[in-house]
């Protein structure tokens, strides 16, 4: 039996090094299934890394859960699936917390919840409950943002004037920093009311969350890679020709008069070409 401490260290390292690549997720999932006798410890590693890492790592771990649960179902490791189902509320809260740090991961959580629901890991009621929780947070964030418009305007005036508060062009800012609003979008200003947002890959200064540009650029690259794989999977078909035939048949519309007219015209053109070829 492997040393539990070493297994935890290796799995934790695999979680920290997760990227948009499917290879890294498969490697971590296979390692966890290899040591399924330590399932409780490995699951606790997932929860710990969700609490400690920045918003990009949280998103990568959230994306990792879908192929991990799929592989666990296929390999008969139901304990991992049960623990994810049990702690899904805590996982969602960690990946998309209230405040500026969690807004960027709202779409990530929704996409993974949809995938887990489609694979039978989560029931429809649970998925609906998590969706409702996300909507409530987004609504509260919108209300708070609307109520702080005047305050934000005052902050912008101070920053533009180069006051002691430090703007993006002063000593407190710089070209390597941008700011994130509560929806996770790049913004000139953002008020942070949640301490967990600081763990999202930024630094809190004067009530503002500054996120390093490298964190945002990394997220953009990873999202681009995931969208690329998603488009590839949309075009993927099985090895059997019947599957592709059935897919094309379902996508075709019903025949109408225009189709018949076009077919008749094409037949006449083919007959005329054949006549010219025979006389040439």
N, C-alpha and C positions, 0 to 999 in steps of 0.2 A: 504493500500500500504506500502511495506517495505521501510525502510530508505535507500535512494540511497547510502549514504556514507557507511553504514554497508554492503550493498550488494557488493559494490566495494571491501571493505576490505576482505570479505569472499571469493569472487571469486579470488582476487589476491593471497590470502593464498592457495587456491586450485591449482592455477597455479604453485606457487612456490614448492608445495609438489607433483607435478606430478612425477610419476616414470614409469618404463616399465610395471607395472601392468595395466591391462585393467580396473580394478576396480576404480583406481584413475581418469582415463580419463572419465569414465562413470559418476562418481560422479560430476566432474566439469561440464560436458556437461549438465547433468540433472539440476544442480543448475542454469546454465545460461538460459536454456529453461524455468525454473520456473519463472524467472524474465525477460522474453523477452521484457517487456515494457521498460526496461533499456538497450536495445540492443546496442545502441551507446556507452554507458558508459562501458559496459562489453567488447565490441570489443576494445575500447581504452586501457583497462586493458591488453589485450593480446599483443597489440603493445608495451606498456610500459615495460612489463616483458621480451619481446624479446630484448629490448634495454638494459635492466639492468642486466640480469642474465648471468651466465657463459655458456659455450658451451654445457654442459650436459642439463641444464634446457631449453636452446633454442631448443635442439633436442627433448626433451620431449614435449614441447609445439607444435613443428612442427608435431610430431606424433599425438598429441591430436586433431589437426585440422581435420584429416580425419574422425574419428568416430563422432566428433562433427558436421561436415557438414552433414554426413549421417543421424544422428539423427535429425538434424534440418530440413532436407528435409522430413523425415518421419512424423515429428510433424507439418509441415506446417509453420515453422519459417524461411521463405525465406530471411528475412532481414539479418540474420547471414551469410548465404551463399553468398548473394550479397556483403556484406562488405569484406568477405574473398577474393572473386573474384576481388573486386576493389583494394584491398591493397596487392595482392599476390606479386607484385614486391618488395614492402617494406619489406614484411615478408621474402622473399628469401634473400634480402640484409642483414637483421638482423641475420638470422640463419646461413648463410654462407657468411660472409663478406670477402673482400679481405684481405690477410695476413694469418699469422699462425693460428689465432683464428678460421677461418672459414673453413679451409681445412678438418677438421675432420667431418664436417657436410654435405659435398657434397653428399655423398650417401644417407644420411637421406632426404635431400631435393628432390633428384631424386625419391626416393621411394614414398614419399608423393605426389609429383606432379603426378606421374603415377597413384596413387590411386584416387586422386581428378579428374584426367582426365577420368578415368574409370567410375566414379560415376556421370559424367556430371557436376561437379562443375566448372571445367575449360575446355575451348575449346582446340582443338589440336594446334591451332596457339599459344595460350598463353603458353601451356606446351612447345612447341618447342622454343618459345622465351626465356623462363626461362632456358631451357637446354643450349641454345646457350650462354646465359649470364654466366652460370657456366663454360662452356668450355673455354670461353675467359679469365676468371679469372685464371683458371688452367694453360692456356698457358702462360699468363703473369707471373704467379708465377714461372713456369718452366724456363722461360727466365731469370728472375731475379736471381733465384737460380744458374743457370749455370754461370751467369756473376759474381757471388760472390764467386766462388770456391776458388780463390786465397786468398780472405779476410778471408774466413772460415778456410783455412789452417793456416794462421797466427794466428788466434784466438786460434786454437787448440794447436799450439806450445806454445803460452803464457800460456794457461790453464794447459798443461802438465807440464810446468816448474814451476807451482805454483806461478806465478807472482801476482802482485797486483791486476790484473783484476779479480781474483777469479775464480777458476775452480770448477768443480763438487765435487772435493775432498777438496777444501779449505773452508774458512769461509763463502764464498758466496754461497756455495752449500751444499750438504748433501745427505744422503740416502733417505730423504723424498721428494726429488725433482728430476724431470727429465725434459727434454726439448722437445719441440714439433716443428716439421718443418712445412712448409707451407701446406703440404698435410695432416697434422693432425697425422702424424706418429711419434712415439717416436724416437728422434734423439739426438746425443751428442751435436749438435749445431743447432741453427736456428736464422736467422736474421729476425727481425720484422720491417716492414715498415708501420704498421697500428696500430694506438693507440687503436682501438677497440679490438685488440687481447688480450690486458691486461684483458679485461672483460671476457675472455674465461676461467677463472679459474686459472690464473697464475699471475706472477709478472714479470715486465720487468726490467732487470738489464743489464747495459752495452750493450744495444741493443739486448739482448737475452731474449726470453720468457721462463720462468721457470714455469712449471706446476706441482702442487702438485701431488704426487703419488696417493693420495686418490681419486682425481678427475678422473684420468685415470682408476683406479680400479673400481670405481663406473660405469663408462661408459662401461667397459668390461662386468660387471655383467648385466647391463641393456640391452646391445646388445645381450648377451647370452639368456636372458629371451625372448626378442622379436623374435629371431630366433627360439626358442623353440615353441612359439605360432604359428609362421609361418608354421613350419613343421606340427604341429597338424592340422592347418586349411587345409593344402594340402590333408590330409587324411580324412577330415570330409566329410560325405555324409548326405543326408537328411533322414528323417524318412521313406520315401516311398522306397520300394524295387525296384521299377522301375527305380529310379534315379541311384542306384548303378549298376543295370543291364545295363542300357544305357552307364554308364561310362566304365564298363568293356568291353562292346561290341565295343565301339569306340577305346579302347586301343589295342584290339586284331588285329593281322595282318591277312592278307588273307591266306586261307588254301593253302598248296602246297603239292608236292609229299612226302616230308619228313614227313609231318603231317599224311598223309594217311598211309605211311609205318609204322610209330610208332603206329598208331591206330590199324593196322592189327596185329602187333606183340603183343600188349597188349591184343587184343581179343583172340589170340591163347593161351597166357599165362593163361588167365582167364578160357578158355575152358579146358586146361590141369589140372589146379587146381581143377576145378569142377569134372573132371573125377577121379582124385585121391581121392577126398573126398567121391565119391559115391562107390568106391571099397574098401575103408578102413573099 
